[in-house]
Amino acid sequence: MTDSTEHLRILIIDDDPDVRRVLGAMLSALGHEFTSAEDGLKGLEAYRAGTFDIVITDIMMPGQAGLETIGELRRHDPDVRVIAISGGGRIQGPEDVLIQASSLGAQATLGKPFRLADLKRALFGVVEFG
């Protein structure tokens, strides 16, 4: 990665505490700071209260789902950089919901599970081309 992706401030929004923990460890290993939120509403509050370079949000969450969260983030900040992640749902696979996330403005998408190299590529793409 180039210097432009060093020390990013990233907001993780995911209802699964294990995903938040593992994703946080991955981001820390890459030298980034992160803040976590357990659902879309808390994620929006955190985004409004803080300063973040990128938001990584799950799509399938109880309460306010990720697609709605992406829309709200865009209304608040049209320049927000978003990476959408999903393992899919009961009816739709991860590809279906990630296509919807892209149409709402997510600059990158990752299907769960993903590897550190996948995350690194997504971060690079969002920063360099986002």
C-alpha positions as CSV (number, residue, x, y, z in Angstrom):
1,M,0.0,0.0,0.0
2,T,1.1,3.5,-0.5
3,D,1.5,6.1,2.2
4,S,-2.0,7.4,1.5
5,T,-3.6,4.5,3.4
6,E,-1.5,4.7,6.5
7,H,-3.2,5.5,9.8
8,L,-6.8,5.7,8.7
9,R,-9.6,6.3,11.2
10,I,-12.3,3.7,10.5
11,L,-15.8,3.2,11.9
12,I,-16.9,-0.5,12.1
13,I,-20.7,-1.1,12.2
14,D,-21.6,-4.7,12.8
15,D,-24.0,-6.4,15.1
16,D,-21.7,-9.4,15.7
17,P,-19.2,-8.8,18.5
18,D,-16.8,-11.4,17.1
19,V,-16.8,-9.7,13.7
20,R,-16.1,-6.4,15.3
21,R,-13.3,-7.9,17.4
22,V,-11.7,-9.7,14.4
23,L,-12.1,-6.8,12.0
24,G,-10.6,-4.5,14.7
25,A,-7.6,-6.8,15.1
26,M,-7.1,-6.8,11.3
27,L,-7.3,-3.0,11.1
28,S,-4.9,-2.7,14.0
29,A,-2.5,-5.0,12.3
30,L,-2.6,-2.7,9.3
31,G,-1.8,0.3,11.5
32,H,-5.3,1.9,11.5
33,E,-7.4,3.3,14.3
34,F,-11.0,2.1,14.7
35,T,-14.2,2.7,16.6
36,S,-17.0,0.1,16.7
37,A,-20.8,0.4,16.8
38,E,-23.2,-2.5,17.3
39,D,-25.9,-1.3,14.9
40,G,-26.8,1.2,12.3
41,L,-28.3,3.8,14.7
42,K,-25.3,3.7,17.0
43,G,-23.0,3.8,14.0
44,L,-24.7,7.0,12.7
45,E,-24.3,8.6,16.2
46,A,-20.6,7.7,16.2
47,Y,-20.1,9.0,12.7
48,R,-21.7,12.3,13.5
49,A,-19.7,12.7,16.7
50,G,-16.4,11.7,15.3
51,T,-14.1,12.0,12.3
52,F,-13.6,9.0,10.2
53,D,-11.9,8.3,6.9
54,I,-13.9,5.2,6.1
55,V,-17.0,3.3,7.4
56,I,-17.1,-0.4,7.2
57,T,-20.7,-1.6,7.7
58,D,-22.4,-4.9,7.8
59,I,-25.6,-5.1,5.6
60,M,-27.7,-7.6,7.5
61,M,-28.3,-6.2,11.0
62,P,-31.3,-6.0,13.3
63,G,-32.9,-2.7,13.8
64,Q,-31.5,-0.4,11.2
65,A,-29.9,-2.5,8.5
66,G,-26.8,-1.6,6.6
67,L,-28.5,-0.4,3.4
68,E,-30.5,2.1,5.3
69,T,-27.4,3.1,7.3
70,I,-25.5,3.7,4.0
71,G,-28.3,5.9,2.8
72,E,-28.4,7.9,6.1
73,L,-24.6,8.3,6.0
74,R,-24.8,9.6,2.4
75,R,-27.5,12.2,3.4
76,H,-25.3,13.4,6.3
77,D,-22.1,13.3,4.3
78,P,-22.2,12.9,0.5
79,D,-18.5,12.2,0.5
80,V,-18.5,9.4,3.0
81,R,-16.3,6.4,2.0
82,V,-18.0,3.1,2.7
83,I,-17.0,-0.5,2.5
84,A,-20.0,-2.8,2.8
85,I,-19.6,-6.3,4.2
86,S,-22.1,-9.2,4.3
87,G,-22.4,-12.9,4.7
88,G,-25.8,-12.7,3.1
89,G,-29.2,-13.4,4.5
90,R,-31.8,-16.1,4.7
91,I,-33.2,-15.3,1.2
92,Q,-30.4,-13.4,-0.5
93,G,-26.8,-14.4,-0.9
94,P,-24.0,-12.0,-0.1
95,E,-23.6,-11.0,-3.7
96,D,-27.2,-9.7,-4.0
97,V,-27.1,-7.5,-0.9
98,L,-23.6,-6.2,-1.8
99,I,-24.8,-5.2,-5.3
100,Q,-27.5,-3.2,-3.6
101,A,-24.9,-1.6,-1.3
102,S,-22.9,-0.6,-4.3
103,S,-25.9,1.0,-5.9
104,L,-26.4,3.1,-2.7
105,G,-22.8,4.3,-2.8
106,A,-20.6,1.8,-1.1
107,Q,-17.2,2.2,-2.9
108,A,-16.1,-1.4,-2.0
109,T,-17.8,-4.6,-0.9
110,L,-16.6,-7.7,0.8
111,G,-18.4,-11.0,1.3
112,K,-17.8,-12.7,4.7
113,P,-15.6,-14.3,5.5
114,F,-12.8,-12.4,3.9
115,R,-9.0,-12.4,4.4
116,L,-6.7,-9.6,5.6
117,A,-5.4,-9.2,2.0
118,D,-9.0,-8.7,0.8
119,L,-9.5,-6.0,3.4
120,K,-6.2,-4.3,2.5
121,R,-7.2,-4.2,-1.2
122,A,-10.6,-2.8,-0.3
123,L,-9.1,-0.1,1.9
124,F,-6.5,0.8,-0.8
125,G,-9.2,1.0,-3.5
126,V,-11.5,3.2,-1.4
127,V,-8.7,5.6,-0.4
128,E,-7.0,5.8,-3.9
129,F,-10.1,5.8,-6.0
130,G,-13.0,6.5,-3.6
